[in-house]
Amino acid sequence: MTTQTPILDDAGNPVHNSTFVPGTTNAAKANIYSTILIAKNAYGLVDLDKGTVKSIVKTPGTSDTSNPLNQYSTAGWKLLYTAKILDESKIIRIQSAATL
């Protein structure tokens, strides 16, 4: 029989009725899965370009020597922003193993 252990926060209080159930498995044959839990205010975003998305379309032309047969065009976009972890204690990675 397996014993369920509550997942506790830093103060020793149960976290949202979560429990950890330890088990045994053959690690050589197990698939490993990662689950990431991210709490509110764990990270922040900074928009460096003030919401400006730049769409870029390149069509073939007579001065385009990289595409002499005018066989293709390209399209893409650019957006500048960055993310910053504000509180690493609010991000948890759980690894679990599963077998059939």
Helices and strands as residue ranges (DSSP letters): E 5-8, E 14-20, G 27-29, E 31-38, E 43-47, E 54-58, E 74-78, E 81-85, G 88-90, E 91-98
